[in-house]
Amino acid sequence: MADTAKYARLELRRGLRRQEAAAYIGVSPNTFERLVNDGRMPKAKRIYSRLVWDRYELDSAFEMLESGDDEANPVDHIDRI
């Protein structure tokens, strides 16, 4: 319950720290860092010494990610009894 409340508060803020931005899009901080490095997620904005990701930019980048629909799902090929 505490985690749910914590992440619900993220939607009220526009700027998110790295761990929060990762949680916002549903990945680990390491995966988020890889997505930023390969250009699939936006770079952070620097506010004094803090790096902050714009939630609206995250939303736009998330919309541009490829859908998993094109990948073969091995379960789809199992014969049903």
Buried (B, 14 or more C-beta within 10 A) or exposed (E): EEEEEEEEEBEEEEBBBBEBBBBBBEBEBEEBBEBBEEEBBBEBEEEEEEBBBBBEBBEEBBEEEEEEEEEEEEEEEEEEE
